[in-house]
Amino acid sequence: MTDQELTQLIQNISVTTFNRPFSHQANFNRRLKTTGGRYHLQDHHIDINPLMVAQGQAVLEDIIKHELCHYHLHLLHRGYRHRDHDFKRLLQQVGGARFAPPVTAKKAPQKRLAYQCTKCGQLYQRQRHINTTRYVCRRCHGHLKLVKEI
């Protein structure tokens, strides 16, 4: 889907759902990571996370309805913020999404390091490297050595 197709889709949803035209620009923004979309107050354009397209058409339409609620309420000089009663009521009327679905799962730690005390044998598992010349075992103050990377 291109930016022009996205703008056309938003214009269609705006007319059918809100009975008001969307007369500004819409585009995809790859830098959005945790949000589904963003409405810009200064120039009234809408950014949509391109990962929302992969979530399905229904999710994309819900995100667009959410951003159009911001858009139309702001242009009408009404409460357009998430906490405003006007926004919550309009969002419920049109059936938009309150929150964007999670896009990416949390990453598991890529590597684990195991350090062992040379005196007492205490094992320390870490995700980051330890400066073995500066840090010692907390039990016996023996020297630490890197045993393995897990």
Secondary structure, DSSP 8 states (H G I E B T S, - for coil): --HHHHHHHHHHHIIIIISS---S-EEE-TT-SS-SEEE-TTT--EEE-THHHHH-HHHHHHHHHHHHHHHHHHHTTS--STTSHHHHHHHHHHT--SS----S-----S--EEEEETTT--EEEESS---TTT-B-TTT--BEEEEEE-
